[in-house]
Amino acid sequence: MERGTIAGTIIGAFIMSILKNGLNLMSISQFWQKVLMGIVIIGAVYVDSSKKRKSKK
């Protein structure tokens, strides 16, 4: 079982806060901000699982 690191968590939170701030500055509605944040999270999980699958082969 893989575990996350404190540094990875901090970097992820930093990226999400920058994205949220940028979307607010662009006056994107709250609904679309949540949609985009969800897409980013799903993308990150997909990339991480793809890396783990490749490393097992």
PDB file of N, CA, C and O in Angstrom:
ATOM      1  N   MET A   1       0.846  -1.187   0.000  1.00  0.00           N
ATOM      2  CA  MET A   1       0.000   0.000   0.000  1.00  0.00           C
ATOM      3  C   MET A   1       0.883   1.240   0.000  1.00  0.00           C
ATOM      4  O   MET A   1       1.780   1.387   0.830  1.00  0.00           O
ATOM      5  N   GLU A   2       0.611   2.116  -0.939  1.00  0.00           N
ATOM      6  CA  GLU A   2       1.366   3.362  -1.043  1.00  0.00           C
ATOM      7  C   GLU A   2       0.804   4.390  -0.072  1.00  0.00           C
ATOM      8  O   GLU A   2      -0.390   4.406   0.224  1.00  0.00           O
ATOM      9  N   ARG A   3       1.681   5.233   0.408  1.00  0.00           N
ATOM     10  CA  ARG A   3       1.254   6.305   1.303  1.00  0.00           C
ATOM     11  C   ARG A   3       1.702   7.638   0.740  1.00  0.00           C
ATOM     12  O   ARG A   3       2.750   7.741   0.103  1.00  0.00           O
ATOM     13  N   GLY A   4       0.899   8.648   0.983  1.00  0.00           N
ATOM     14  CA  GLY A   4       1.253   9.990   0.567  1.00  0.00           C
ATOM     15  C   GLY A   4       2.277  10.595   1.508  1.00  0.00           C
ATOM     16  O   GLY A   4       2.491  10.106   2.617  1.00  0.00           O
ATOM     17  N   THR A   5       2.899  11.659   1.051  1.00  0.00           N
ATOM     18  CA  THR A   5       3.876  12.343   1.887  1.00  0.00           C
ATOM     19  C   THR A   5       3.324  13.689   2.315  1.00  0.00           C
ATOM     20  O   THR A   5       2.389  14.214   1.709  1.00  0.00           O
ATOM     21  N   ILE A   6       3.898  14.229   3.344  1.00  0.00           N
ATOM     22  CA  ILE A   6       3.485  15.550   3.807  1.00  0.00           C
ATOM     23  C   ILE A   6       3.781  16.586   2.722  1.00  0.00           C
ATOM     24  O   ILE A   6       2.965  17.469   2.460  1.00  0.00           O
ATOM     25  N   ALA A   7       4.947  16.470   2.098  1.00  0.00           N
ATOM     26  CA  ALA A   7       5.312  17.419   1.038  1.00  0.00           C
ATOM     27  C   ALA A   7       4.334  17.330  -0.132  1.00  0.00           C
ATOM     28  O   ALA A   7       3.944  18.356  -0.690  1.00  0.00           O
ATOM     29  N   GLY A   8       3.935  16.117  -0.507  1.00  0.00           N
ATOM     30  CA  GLY A   8       2.971  15.943  -1.595  1.00  0.00           C
ATOM     31  C   GLY A   8       1.621  16.558  -1.264  1.00  0.00           C
ATOM     32  O   GLY A   8       0.972  17.159  -2.121  1.00  0.00           O
ATOM     33  N   THR A   9       1.208  16.403  -0.025  1.00  0.00           N
ATOM     34  CA  THR A   9      -0.062  16.985   0.422  1.00  0.00           C
ATOM     35  C   THR A   9      -0.005  18.505   0.380  1.00  0.00           C
ATOM     36  O   THR A   9      -0.952  19.152  -0.066  1.00  0.00           O
ATOM     37  N   ILE A  10       1.095  19.073   0.840  1.00  0.00           N
ATOM     38  CA  ILE A  10       1.248  20.534   0.841  1.00  0.00           C
ATOM     39  C   ILE A  10       1.274  21.064  -0.584  1.00  0.00           C
ATOM     40  O   ILE A  10       0.642  22.077  -0.881  1.00  0.00           O
ATOM     41  N   ILE A  11       2.001  20.386  -1.467  1.00  0.00           N
ATOM     42  CA  ILE A  11       2.059  20.820  -2.867  1.00  0.00           C
ATOM     43  C   ILE A  11       0.675  20.735  -3.510  1.00  0.00           C
ATOM     44  O   ILE A  11       0.271  21.646  -4.233  1.00  0.00           O
ATOM     45  N   GLY A  12      -0.050  19.649  -3.251  1.00  0.00           N
ATOM     46  CA  GLY A  12      -1.398  19.508  -3.793  1.00  0.00           C
ATOM     47  C   GLY A  12      -2.343  20.594  -3.301  1.00  0.00           C
ATOM     48  O   GLY A  12      -3.115  21.150  -4.082  1.00  0.00           O
ATOM     49  N   ALA A  13      -2.283  20.896  -2.012  1.00  0.00           N
ATOM     50  CA  ALA A  13      -3.134  21.957  -1.445  1.00  0.00           C
ATOM     51  C   ALA A  13      -2.766  23.310  -2.037  1.00  0.00           C
ATOM     52  O   ALA A  13      -3.638  24.139  -2.298  1.00  0.00           O
ATOM     53  N   PHE A  14      -1.468  23.531  -2.248  1.00  0.00           N
ATOM     54  CA  PHE A  14      -0.997  24.788  -2.834  1.00  0.00           C
ATOM     55  C   PHE A  14      -1.519  24.940  -4.264  1.00  0.00           C
ATOM     56  O   PHE A  14      -1.988  26.013  -4.644  1.00  0.00           O
ATOM     57  N   ILE A  15      -1.438  23.878  -5.047  1.00  0.00           N
ATOM     58  CA  ILE A  15      -1.929  23.928  -6.430  1.00  0.00           C
ATOM     59  C   ILE A  15      -3.433  24.172  -6.461  1.00  0.00           C
ATOM     60  O   ILE A  15      -3.917  24.967  -7.266  1.00  0.00           O
ATOM     61  N   MET A  16      -4.172  23.495  -5.591  1.00  0.00           N
ATOM     62  CA  MET A  16      -5.626  23.684  -5.560  1.00  0.00           C
ATOM     63  C   MET A  16      -6.000  25.096  -5.139  1.00  0.00           C
ATOM     64  O   MET A  16      -6.955  25.664  -5.668  1.00  0.00           O
ATOM     65  N   SER A  17      -5.258  25.676  -4.188  1.00  0.00           N
ATOM     66  CA  SER A  17      -5.582  27.046  -3.762  1.00  0.00           C
ATOM     67  C   SER A  17      -5.251  28.052  -4.860  1.00  0.00           C
ATOM     68  O   SER A  17      -5.977  29.030  -5.037  1.00  0.00           O
ATOM     69  N   ILE A  18      -4.171  27.826  -5.597  1.00  0.00           N
ATOM     70  CA  ILE A  18      -3.846  28.724  -6.715  1.00  0.00           C
ATOM     71  C   ILE A  18      -4.922  28.627  -7.791  1.00  0.00           C
ATOM     72  O   ILE A  18      -5.348  29.643  -8.339  1.00  0.00           O
ATOM     73  N   LEU A  19      -5.363  27.407  -8.094  1.00  0.00           N
ATOM     74  CA  LEU A  19      -6.422  27.221  -9.085  1.00  0.00           C
ATOM     75  C   LEU A  19      -7.702  27.911  -8.641  1.00  0.00           C
ATOM     76  O   LEU A  19      -8.346  28.604  -9.429  1.00  0.00           O
ATOM     77  N   LYS A  20      -8.069  27.723  -7.385  1.00  0.00           N
ATOM     78  CA  LYS A  20      -9.294  28.348  -6.862  1.00  0.00           C
ATOM     79  C   LYS A  20      -9.207  29.874  -6.926  1.00  0.00           C
ATOM     80  O   LYS A  20     -10.163  30.540  -7.324  1.00  0.00           O
ATOM     81  N   ASN A  21      -8.060  30.418  -6.534  1.00  0.00           N
ATOM     82  CA  ASN A  21      -7.870  31.864  -6.575  1.00  0.00           C
ATOM     83  C   ASN A  21      -7.949  32.378  -8.015  1.00  0.00           C
ATOM     84  O   ASN A  21      -8.575  33.405  -8.275  1.00  0.00           O
ATOM     85  N   GLY A  22      -7.320  31.671  -8.941  1.00  0.00           N
ATOM     86  CA  GLY A  22      -7.359  32.082 -10.341  1.00  0.00           C
ATOM     87  C   GLY A  22      -8.765  32.058 -10.906  1.00  0.00           C
ATOM     88  O   GLY A  22      -9.158  32.963 -11.643  1.00  0.00           O
ATOM     89  N   LEU A  23      -9.527  31.027 -10.565  1.00  0.00           N
ATOM     90  CA  LEU A  23     -10.906  30.948 -11.041  1.00  0.00           C
ATOM     91  C   LEU A  23     -11.748  32.075 -10.452  1.00  0.00           C
ATOM     92  O   LEU A  23     -12.612  32.621 -11.138  1.00  0.00           O
ATOM     93  N   ASN A  24     -11.508  32.432  -9.189  1.00  0.00           N
ATOM     94  CA  ASN A  24     -12.221  33.558  -8.581  1.00  0.00           C
ATOM     95  C   ASN A  24     -11.867  34.864  -9.275  1.00  0.00           C
ATOM     96  O   ASN A  24     -12.743  35.691  -9.527  1.00  0.00           O
ATOM     97  N   LEU A  25     -10.587  35.055  -9.586  1.00  0.00           N
ATOM     98  CA  LEU A  25     -10.162  36.283 -10.260  1.00  0.00           C
ATOM     99  C   LEU A  25     -10.765  36.401 -11.656  1.00  0.00           C
ATOM    100  O   LEU A  25     -10.991  37.506 -12.149  1.00  0.00           O
ATOM    101  N   MET A  26     -11.024  35.263 -12.290  1.00  0.00           N
ATOM    102  CA  MET A  26     -11.643  35.270 -13.621  1.00  0.00           C
ATOM    103  C   MET A  26     -13.166  35.333 -13.548  1.00  0.00           C
ATOM    104  O   MET A  26     -13.841  35.289 -14.576  1.00  0.00           O
ATOM    105  N   SER A  27     -13.702  35.436 -12.345  1.00  0.00           N
ATOM    106  CA  SER A  27     -15.153  35.533 -12.106  1.00  0.00           C
ATOM    107  C   SER A  27     -15.918  34.330 -12.647  1.00  0.00           C
ATOM    108  O   SER A  27     -17.009  34.475 -13.198  1.00  0.00           O
ATOM    109  N   ILE A  28     -15.342  33.149 -12.486  1.00  0.00           N
ATOM    110  CA  ILE A  28     -16.027  31.909 -12.864  1.00  0.00           C
ATOM    111  C   ILE A  28     -17.021  31.579 -11.751  1.00  0.00           C
ATOM    112  O   ILE A  28     -16.712  31.737 -10.570  1.00  0.00           O
ATOM    113  N   SER A  29     -18.216  31.119 -12.132  1.00  0.00           N
ATOM    114  CA  SER A  29     -19.237  30.821 -11.124  1.00  0.00           C
ATOM    115  C   SER A  29     -18.783  29.682 -10.206  1.00  0.00           C
ATOM    116  O   SER A  29     -17.953  28.855 -10.583  1.00  0.00           O
ATOM    117  N   GLN A  30     -19.344  29.659  -9.001  1.00  0.00           N
ATOM    118  CA  GLN A  30     -18.983  28.643  -8.010  1.00  0.00           C
ATOM    119  C   GLN A  30     -19.239  27.229  -8.521  1.00  0.00           C
ATOM    120  O   GLN A  30     -18.467  26.311  -8.245  1.00  0.00           O
ATOM    121  N   PHE A  31     -20.330  27.063  -9.267  1.00  0.00           N
ATOM    122  CA  PHE A  31     -20.642  25.748  -9.819  1.00  0.00           C
ATOM    123  C   PHE A  31     -19.516  25.249 -10.707  1.00  0.00           C
ATOM    124  O   PHE A  31     -19.060  24.117 -10.544  1.00  0.00           O
ATOM    125  N   TRP A  32     -19.053  26.078 -11.653  1.00  0.00           N
ATOM    126  CA  TRP A  32     -18.002  25.664 -12.581  1.00  0.00           C
ATOM    127  C   TRP A  32     -16.658  25.537 -11.881  1.00  0.00           C
ATOM    128  O   TRP A  32     -15.815  24.745 -12.301  1.00  0.00           O
ATOM    129  N   GLN A  33     -16.449  26.303 -10.824  1.00  0.00           N
ATOM    130  CA  GLN A  33     -15.216  26.137 -10.053  1.00  0.00           C
ATOM    131  C   GLN A  33     -15.166  24.740  -9.441  1.00  0.00           C
ATOM    132  O   GLN A  33     -14.133  24.072  -9.483  1.00  0.00           O
ATOM    133  N   LYS A  34     -16.286  24.306  -8.875  1.00  0.00           N
ATOM    134  CA  LYS A  34     -16.336  22.966  -8.277  1.00  0.00           C
ATOM    135  C   LYS A  34     -16.164  21.880  -9.336  1.00  0.00           C
ATOM    136  O   LYS A  34     -15.499  20.872  -9.100  1.00  0.00           O
ATOM    137  N   VAL A  35     -16.765  22.094 -10.499  1.00  0.00           N
ATOM    138  CA  VAL A  35     -16.627  21.125 -11.593  1.00  0.00           C
ATOM    139  C   VAL A  35     -15.165  21.022 -12.006  1.00  0.00           C
ATOM    140  O   VAL A  35     -14.641  19.917 -12.140  1.00  0.00           O
ATOM    141  N   LEU A  36     -14.503  22.149 -12.208  1.00  0.00           N
ATOM    142  CA  LEU A  36     -13.102  22.145 -12.630  1.00  0.00           C
ATOM    143  C   LEU A  36     -12.185  21.561 -11.560  1.00  0.00           C
ATOM    144  O   LEU A  36     -11.245  20.833 -11.880  1.00  0.00           O
ATOM    145  N   MET A  37     -12.447  21.872 -10.302  1.00  0.00           N
ATOM    146  CA  MET A  37     -11.644  21.305  -9.216  1.00  0.00           C
ATOM    147  C   MET A  37     -11.808  19.779  -9.180  1.00  0.00           C
ATOM    148  O   MET A  37     -10.836  19.056  -8.964  1.00  0.00           O
ATOM    149  N   GLY A  38     -13.020  19.299  -9.389  1.00  0.00           N
ATOM    150  CA  GLY A  38     -13.263  17.859  -9.439  1.00  0.00           C
ATOM    151  C   GLY A  38     -12.525  17.199 -10.592  1.00  0.00           C
ATOM    152  O   GLY A  38     -11.972  16.110 -10.438  1.00  0.00           O
ATOM    153  N   ILE A  39     -12.517  17.855 -11.748  1.00  0.00           N
ATOM    154  CA  ILE A  39     -11.802  17.320 -12.909  1.00  0.00           C
ATOM    155  C   ILE A  39     -10.306  17.243 -12.616  1.00  0.00           C
ATOM    156  O   ILE A  39      -9.652  16.267 -12.985  1.00  0.00           O
ATOM    157  N   VAL A  40      -9.764  18.258 -11.958  1.00  0.00           N
ATOM    158  CA  VAL A  40      -8.340  18.249 -11.603  1.00  0.00           C
ATOM    159  C   VAL A  40      -8.042  17.085 -10.657  1.00  0.00           C
ATOM    160  O   VAL A  40      -7.041  16.391 -10.837  1.00  0.00           O
ATOM    161  N   ILE A  41      -8.883  16.863  -9.665  1.00  0.00           N
ATOM    162  CA  ILE A  41      -8.671  15.768  -8.717  1.00  0.00           C
ATOM    163  C   ILE A  41      -8.763  14.415  -9.429  1.00  0.00           C
ATOM    164  O   ILE A  41      -7.925  13.541  -9.207  1.00  0.00           O
ATOM    165  N   ILE A  42      -9.765  14.243 -10.273  1.00  0.00           N
ATOM    166  CA  ILE A  42      -9.903  12.994 -11.019  1.00  0.00           C
ATOM    167  C   ILE A  42      -8.682  12.782 -11.922  1.00  0.00           C
ATOM    168  O   ILE A  42      -8.179  11.664 -12.031  1.00  0.00           O
ATOM    169  N   GLY A  43      -8.213  13.838 -12.561  1.00  0.00           N
ATOM    170  CA  GLY A  43      -7.022  13.739 -13.406  1.00  0.00           C
ATOM    171  C   GLY A  43      -5.789  13.336 -12.618  1.00  0.00           C
ATOM    172  O   GLY A  43      -4.994  12.517 -13.078  1.00  0.00           O
ATOM    173  N   ALA A  44      -5.629  13.905 -11.441  1.00  0.00           N
ATOM    174  CA  ALA A  44      -4.471  13.570 -10.604  1.00  0.00           C
ATOM    175  C   ALA A  44      -4.508  12.114 -10.168  1.00  0.00           C
ATOM    176  O   ALA A  44      -3.475  11.445 -10.157  1.00  0.00           O
ATOM    177  N   VAL A  45      -5.681  11.619  -9.809  1.00  0.00           N
ATOM    178  CA  VAL A  45      -5.818  10.213  -9.411  1.00  0.00           C
ATOM    179  C   VAL A  45      -5.520   9.301 -10.602  1.00  0.00           C
ATOM    180  O   VAL A  45      -4.862   8.273 -10.444  1.00  0.00           O
ATOM    181  N   TYR A  46      -5.997   9.668 -11.783  1.00  0.00           N
ATOM    182  CA  TYR A  46      -5.745   8.869 -12.987  1.00  0.00           C
ATOM    183  C   TYR A  46      -4.255   8.803 -13.309  1.00  0.00           C
ATOM    184  O   TYR A  46      -3.724   7.732 -13.601  1.00  0.00           O
ATOM    185  N   VAL A  47      -3.582   9.958 -13.254  1.00  0.00           N
ATOM    186  CA  VAL A  47      -2.147  10.000 -13.541  1.00  0.00           C
ATOM    187  C   VAL A  47      -1.385   9.162 -12.520  1.00  0.00           C
ATOM    188  O   VAL A  47      -0.483   8.409 -12.888  1.00  0.00           O
ATOM    189  N   ASP A  48      -1.734   9.284 -11.256  1.00  0.00           N
ATOM    190  CA  ASP A  48      -1.060   8.519 -10.204  1.00  0.00           C
ATOM    191  C   ASP A  48      -1.255   7.021 -10.388  1.00  0.00           C
ATOM    192  O   ASP A  48      -0.303   6.251 -10.258  1.00  0.00           O
ATOM    193  N   SER A  49      -2.479   6.602 -10.690  1.00  0.00           N
ATOM    194  CA  SER A  49      -2.727   5.169 -10.871  1.00  0.00           C
ATOM    195  C   SER A  49      -2.044   4.647 -12.130  1.00  0.00           C
ATOM    196  O   SER A  49      -1.611   3.495 -12.155  1.00  0.00           O
ATOM    197  N   SER A  50      -1.938   5.460 -13.169  1.00  0.00           N
ATOM    198  CA  SER A  50      -1.230   5.052 -14.385  1.00  0.00           C
ATOM    199  C   SER A  50       0.255   4.853 -14.100  1.00  0.00           C
ATOM    200  O   SER A  50       0.859   3.896 -14.585  1.00  0.00           O
ATOM    201  N   LYS A  51       0.843   5.753 -13.316  1.00  0.00           N
ATOM    202  CA  LYS A  51       2.253   5.621 -12.957  1.00  0.00           C
ATOM    203  C   LYS A  51       2.494   4.346 -12.158  1.00  0.00           C
ATOM    204  O   LYS A  51       3.490   3.656 -12.375  1.00  0.00           O
ATOM    205  N   LYS A  52       1.594   4.034 -11.241  1.00  0.00           N
ATOM    206  CA  LYS A  52       1.756   2.837 -10.410  1.00  0.00           C
ATOM    207  C   LYS A  52       1.627   1.571 -11.246  1.00  0.00           C
ATOM    208  O   LYS A  52       2.340   0.596 -11.008  1.00  0.00           O
ATOM    209  N   ARG A  53       0.716   1.575 -12.232  1.00  0.00           N
ATOM    210  CA  ARG A  53       0.549   0.405 -13.096  1.00  0.00           C
ATOM    211  C   ARG A  53       1.796   0.182 -13.934  1.00  0.00           C
ATOM    212  O   ARG A  53       2.230  -0.956 -14.108  1.00  0.00           O
ATOM    213  N   LYS A  54       2.382   1.266 -14.460  1.00  0.00           N
ATOM    214  CA  LYS A  54       3.582   1.140 -15.294  1.00  0.00           C
ATOM    215  C   LYS A  54       4.773   0.654 -14.484  1.00  0.00           C
ATOM    216  O   LYS A  54       5.591  -0.116 -14.987  1.00  0.00           O
ATOM    217  N   SER A  55       4.880   1.096 -13.225  1.00  0.00           N
ATOM    218  CA  SER A  55       6.016   0.695 -12.395  1.00  0.00           C
ATOM    219  C   SER A  55       5.908  -0.774 -11.968  1.00  0.00           C
ATOM    220  O   SER A  55       6.928  -1.388 -11.654  1.00  0.00           O
ATOM    221  N   LYS A  56       4.724  -1.344 -11.947  1.00  0.00           N
ATOM    222  CA  LYS A  56       4.557  -2.751 -11.561  1.00  0.00           C
ATOM    223  C   LYS A  56       4.940  -3.693 -12.693  1.00  0.00           C
ATOM    224  O   LYS A  56       5.261  -4.854 -12.439  1.00  0.00           O
ATOM    225  N   LYS A  57       4.914  -3.224 -13.934  1.00  0.00           N
ATOM    226  CA  LYS A  57       5.226  -4.083 -15.091  1.00  0.00           C
ATOM    227  C   LYS A  57       6.700  -4.301 -15.241  1.00  0.00           C
ATOM    228  O   LYS A  57       7.130  -4.998 -16.160  1.00  0.00           O
TER     229      LYS A  57
END
